[in-house]
Amino acid sequence: MIVYDDESSADKAVTYYERAITVDKVDLVFGGYPGTANVALMPLLEKYGKVFVGMGGHLKSFEQGFTYNFASPPLMSEWVQLVPPPAIANAVYRAVGVRIKDLPITPEKTLDGLEGREE
């Protein structure tokens, strides 16, 4: 096993991973955190066809169609986009009986839902 410390630097990560692939001839690479370093690595690893298992990545990175990159969970800042909206929508529904499916949830949408609701 070969270990390089990229010091959470995206530039160093790319340099070390390329060395691991081209000089050390590794077959599989693992990444760490932060997701910013992993995002910088994804195109490089795709270029060399190396499977990459990381500990974080930006959601938008996975929309680029890379086939060799696996990482979870997304960045903590992206969890905020994923988890609270459905939880808030469920809380509104349980509180007032109105299901709002289009974000953002606003008082106007809630009132419109209340007015259009059958009693």
Secondary structure, DSSP 8 states (H G I E B T S, - for coil): ------TT-HHHHHHHHHHHHHTS--SEEE--S-HHHHHHHHHHHHHHT-EEEES-B-GGGGGG--SSEEE-SB-HHHHHHHSHHHHHHHHHHHHHS----SSS--HHHHHHHHHH---
